[in-house]
Amino acid sequence: MSSKLFQSVIQQMKDCTDRVIGVFDDSGTVIACNDLSMIGHSVGAGISDIMSMSDISVSNGYTYKVIGSRVKLDNVVFVEGTDAVSANLAGVLAVSLNTMKDFYDEKYDKTNFIKNVMLENILPGDIYAKSKELHFVSDVPRVVILVRLIDTTEIFVYDIIQSLFPEKTKDFVINVGENDIALIKEVKSNIEIRDLEKLSRSIIDTLNSEFYTRSVIGIGSIVTSLRDISRSFKEAQVAIEVGKVFDVERNIMSYSNLGIGRLIYYLPTTLCELFLSEVFKKGSIDSLDHETLFTIQKFFENNLNVSETSRKLFVHRNTLVYRLEKIRRLTGLDLKEFEDAIVFKVALMVRKYLISNPSKY
């Protein structure tokens, strides 16, 4: 599309100069020119030398000027002649074409389009019309993998992740904020969550081992509709937030595997506080000391098995039974009973959630 854009501008400038002007791509092939016979032909040797320069260069009777920056050198303007007029004309033409190309890319670029879809900056009714205009495949399985940086770093992580997923027509890497980078990845219909978690592990390991940058990842649900990408993105955000509260030891969280933590996250704060007040009518959970709470945690981890828990805690079985009885007296809940244990487990998670949001508790 850039060739048509460039040709349109150069054709309009045909009457403004009697010199041959045009543009060639990074392979040296002329893609636009006011001399139509030159389109499709190679400009000859020395292409790599010209592409490596960002300033004006002169060779073989022509003046050249790269369009773009040192980061991305795709095209070069050429003007017949080697005098000052040629240099000025090449400079003006390069600026004009680069500005127009940037505007065109912003309006029609697929990455920009899918970013607007993900952030809900485009009306639902316009999504499919725009996708057809861009020849964008709409209804294929995709998932949002959100990478959140823990450490501040001078490393441009966006480029690193982009290099890991170079298929730009299927995978899109998007800067969301200062510390968040979203990967919108096209996947197979039969892919499983553990495969996505394995993929996420490779991202974390690359950032950590090669660039000493720590990160956490949230994985949204797999969606087949383009408009649902925004939902997958929100779910990836929720996965990170829920993991930060309920599973701080993990650095990869999948929305579909959040369990009861996801339910608690969506509960209104007032309802959480009401639940705690009803559960601990007899005594506040704050009356339990650190040792008691640690005992409860280990008791849950060992599936309410008294013998196994006492062995892991290196205490006598009767000591553990005494501690559990103390908890029953303080809270009215007998953790040896399955239903009471479930209520207590949920209550601990609710309390942890409220504490993680000081403004709400």
C-alpha positions in Angstrom: 0.0 0.0 0.0 2.9 2.4 0.6 3.9 2.2 -3.0 0.5 3.4 -4.2 0.7 6.2 -1.6 4.1 7.3 -2.7 3.3 7.1 -6.3 0.2 9.3 -5.8 2.3 12.0 -4.2 5.2 11.8 -6.7 2.8 11.9 -9.6 1.3 15.1 -8.3 4.8 16.6 -8.0 5.5 15.8 -11.6 4.8 19.3 -12.9 6.8 20.9 -10.0 10.2 19.6 -11.2 11.9 18.5 -14.4 14.0 16.0 -12.5 13.4 12.3 -12.1 12.2 11.7 -8.6 11.2 8.4 -6.9 11.3 5.9 -4.1 12.9 2.5 -3.9 12.5 -0.2 -1.1 15.1 -2.0 1.0 15.8 -4.4 -1.9 16.7 -1.6 -4.3 13.5 -1.9 -6.4 11.9 1.3 -7.5 8.3 1.3 -6.2 7.3 4.9 -7.2 8.7 7.3 -9.7 7.6 10.2 -12.0 9.3 8.2 -14.8 6.9 5.3 -15.0 9.4 3.2 -17.0 11.7 2.9 -14.0 9.1 1.4 -11.7 9.9 -2.2 -10.9 13.6 -1.9 -11.9 16.6 -2.1 -9.6 18.6 1.1 -8.9 21.8 -0.9 -9.0 24.7 -1.6 -6.6 25.4 0.3 -3.4 22.0 -0.2 -1.8 23.3 -1.3 1.6 25.6 1.7 1.8 22.7 4.1 1.0 20.3 2.4 3.5 22.9 2.6 6.3 22.9 6.4 6.0 20.2 8.7 7.5 21.7 11.9 5.9 21.9 12.9 2.3 24.1 10.7 0.1 25.2 11.0 -3.5 26.0 8.2 -6.0 25.7 7.4 -9.7 24.4 10.9 -10.6 21.5 10.7 -8.0 20.9 12.2 -4.6 19.4 9.9 -2.0 17.6 10.4 1.3 16.3 7.6 3.6 12.7 7.8 4.7 12.2 7.1 8.4 14.6 6.8 11.3 17.6 4.6 12.2 15.2 2.2 13.9 13.3 1.3 10.8 14.8 2.1 7.3 12.3 0.8 4.7 12.5 3.2 1.8 14.8 5.7 0.1 14.0 8.8 -1.9 16.1 9.4 -5.0 16.4 12.6 -7.0 18.2 13.1 -10.3 21.2 15.3 -9.9 23.9 15.9 -7.3 23.7 19.6 -6.7 22.2 21.6 -3.8 18.8 21.7 -5.5 18.7 17.9 -5.6 19.6 17.7 -2.0 16.9 20.2 -0.9 14.3 18.4 -3.1 15.3 15.0 -1.7 15.0 16.3 1.9 11.6 17.9 1.4 10.3 14.8 -0.4 11.6 12.5 2.3 9.9 14.5 5.1 6.6 14.7 3.1 6.4 11.0 2.3 7.5 10.0 5.9 4.8 12.2 7.4 2.1 10.8 5.1 3.3 7.3 5.7 3.1 7.7 9.5 -0.4 9.1 9.2 -1.5 6.3 6.9 0.0 3.6 9.2 -1.7 5.2 12.2 -5.0 5.0 10.4 -4.7 1.7 8.8 -2.1 -0.3 10.7 -3.4 -3.7 11.9 -1.5 -3.4 15.2 -3.1 0.0 16.0 -6.5 -1.5 15.0 -6.3 -4.5 17.3 -4.9 -2.3 20.1 -8.1 -0.1 19.8 -10.2 -3.3 19.9 -8.4 -4.5 23.0 -8.8 -1.2 24.8 -12.3 -0.7 23.6 -11.5 2.5 21.8 -13.6 1.5 18.8 -17.3 1.0 18.6 -18.4 -2.7 18.5 -20.3 -2.0 15.3 -17.2 -0.7 13.6 -14.9 -3.6 14.4 -15.9 -6.0 11.6 -16.2 -3.2 9.0 -12.7 -2.1 9.9 -11.4 -5.6 9.9 -12.6 -6.2 6.4 -11.0 -2.9 5.3 -7.7 -4.1 6.6 -8.2 -7.7 5.4 -7.9 -8.8 9.1 -9.0 -12.3 9.9 -11.6 -11.9 12.5 -13.0 -15.2 13.8 -9.9 -17.2 14.8 -8.9 -18.3 18.3 -6.8 -15.7 20.1 -5.7 -15.1 23.6 -4.2 -12.1 25.5 -1.1 -12.7 27.5 -0.3 -9.7 29.7 3.3 -9.3 30.8 3.8 -7.0 33.8 7.3 -5.8 34.7 8.2 -5.9 38.4 11.6 -4.2 38.0 12.3 -0.9 36.4 14.7 -1.4 33.5 16.3 0.4 30.7 15.9 -2.6 28.5 13.2 -2.1 25.8 11.2 -5.1 26.7 8.7 -4.5 23.9 11.4 -5.2 21.3 12.5 -8.4 23.2 9.0 -9.8 23.2 8.5 -8.8 19.6 11.6 -10.7 18.7 10.2 -13.8 20.4 7.0 -13.6 18.3 8.1 -12.3 14.8 4.9 -13.4 13.0 3.4 -9.9 12.8 0.3 -11.0 10.8 -0.8 -13.4 13.6 0.8 -12.2 16.8 0.6 -8.6 18.0 2.8 -7.1 20.8 1.3 -3.9 22.3 2.6 -1.4 24.9 -0.3 -0.9 27.3 1.4 1.2 30.0 4.7 1.9 31.6 5.0 -1.6 32.9 2.5 -3.6 30.9 3.0 -5.3 27.6 0.2 -7.3 26.0 0.7 -10.1 23.5 -2.4 -10.9 21.4 -1.6 -14.4 20.1 -3.4 -16.4 17.5 -3.6 -20.0 18.8 -4.9 -23.4 17.6 -8.4 -24.3 18.5 -7.3 -27.3 20.6 -4.6 -25.6 22.6 -4.7 -26.1 26.3 -4.0 -23.7 29.2 -0.9 -25.6 30.2 0.6 -24.9 26.7 0.0 -21.2 27.2 1.5 -21.4 30.6 4.6 -23.1 29.1 4.8 -20.3 26.5 4.5 -17.7 29.3 7.3 -19.5 31.2 9.6 -19.1 28.2 8.9 -15.3 28.2 9.6 -14.9 31.9 12.8 -17.0 31.7 14.1 -15.0 28.8 13.5 -11.7 30.5 15.0 -13.0 33.8 18.0 -15.0 32.6 19.2 -12.9 29.7 18.1 -9.4 30.8 17.7 -9.7 34.6 14.2 -8.4 34.5 11.5 -9.9 36.7 7.9 -10.1 35.5 4.6 -11.7 36.1 2.1 -12.9 33.5 -1.7 -13.0 33.4 -3.4 -15.2 30.8 -6.9 -14.4 29.6 -9.5 -16.8 28.2 -9.2 -18.0 24.6 -11.7 -16.1 22.4 -12.8 -16.7 18.9 -14.5 -13.4 18.2 -12.5 -10.3 17.5 -14.7 -8.1 19.8 -14.0 -10.5 22.7 -10.3 -9.7 22.7 -11.1 -6.8 25.2 -12.6 -9.4 27.5 -9.6 -11.6 27.3 -7.4 -8.6 28.1 -9.5 -7.7 31.2 -9.3 -11.3 32.4 -5.5 -11.2 32.0 -5.4 -8.1 34.2 -7.7 -9.8 36.8 -5.5 -12.9 36.8 -2.5 -10.8 37.8 -4.4 -8.9 40.5 -5.9 -12.1 42.0 -2.5 -13.8 41.9 -1.0 -10.8 43.7 -3.4 -11.3 46.5 -3.9 -15.0 46.9 -0.9 -16.7 45.3 2.1 -14.4 45.6 4.6 -17.3 45.0 3.4 -17.8 41.4 4.4 -15.5 38.6 2.1 -17.0 35.9 -1.7 -16.9 36.5 -4.4 -18.1 34.2 -7.9 -16.6 34.5 -9.5 -20.0 34.0 -7.5 -21.5 36.9 -8.0 -18.8 39.6 -10.6 -20.9 41.5 -12.4 -19.3 44.4 -10.0 -16.3 44.4 -11.7 -15.0 41.2 -15.1 -15.2 42.9 -13.9 -13.3 45.9 -12.3 -10.6 43.7 -15.6 -9.8 42.2 -17.6 -9.6 45.5 -18.6 -6.2 46.7 -16.5 -5.0 49.7 -19.6 -4.5 51.9 -20.6 -8.1 51.3 -17.1 -9.4 52.2 -17.2 -7.5 55.5 -20.7 -8.8 56.2 -19.5 -12.3 55.6 -16.6 -12.0 58.0 -18.8 -10.5 60.7 -21.2 -13.5 60.4 -18.5 -16.1 60.3 -16.7 -14.8 63.3 -19.6 -13.9 65.6 -18.0 -15.5 68.6 -14.6 -13.9 68.2 -12.5 -11.9 65.8 -10.1 -13.6 63.4 -7.6 -10.9 64.5 -7.4 -12.6 67.9 -5.5 -15.5 66.3 -1.7 -15.1 66.6 0.8 -15.8 63.9 1.6 -19.3 65.2 -2.1 -20.3 65.1 -2.6 -18.9 61.6 0.5 -20.8 60.4 -0.9 -24.0 62.0 -4.2 -23.5 60.2 -2.4 -23.0 56.8 -0.5 -26.3 57.2 -3.6 -28.1 58.3 -5.3 -27.0 55.1 -2.3 -27.9 53.0 -2.4 -31.4 54.4 -6.1 -31.9 53.6 -7.2 -31.7 57.3 -5.1 -34.7 58.2 -4.1 -34.3 61.9 -1.3 -36.9 61.9 0.3 -35.6 58.7 0.1 -32.0 59.8 1.7 -32.7 63.2 4.5 -34.5 61.4 5.1 -31.6 59.0 5.0 -29.1 61.9 7.3 -31.3 64.1 4.8 -31.2 67.0 3.1 -33.9 68.9 -0.4 -34.9 67.6 -2.0 -33.9 70.9 -0.4 -30.4 70.6 -2.0 -29.9 67.3 -5.3 -31.1 68.6 -5.0 -28.6 71.4 -4.3 -25.8 69.0 -7.4 -26.8 66.9 -9.5 -26.8 70.0 -8.3 -23.4 70.9 -9.3 -22.2 67.5 -12.8 -23.7 68.0 -13.2 -21.9 71.3 -12.1 -18.5 69.8 -14.1 -18.7 66.6 -16.8 -21.3 67.0 -15.5 -23.2 64.0 -14.2 -26.8 64.3 -11.6 -27.2 61.6 -11.7 -31.0 61.8 -15.2 -30.7 60.4 -15.2 -30.3 56.6 -17.9 -27.7 56.3 -16.4 -25.5 59.1 -13.0 -25.9 57.4 -14.4 -24.6 54.1 -16.0 -21.6 55.7 -12.8 -20.8 57.6 -10.7 -21.2 54.4 -12.9 -18.8 52.5 -13.0 -16.4 55.4 -9.2 -16.2 55.4 -9.2 -15.5 51.7 -11.8 -12.8 52.1 -9.8 -11.1 54.9 -6.7 -11.3 52.8 -8.5 -9.7 49.9 -9.8 -6.8 52.1 -6.3 -6.2 53.6 -4.8 -6.0 50.1 -7.1 -3.1 49.5 -6.4 -0.8 52.4 -8.7 1.9 51.0 -11.6 -0.6 51.1 -11.0 -2.1 54.6 
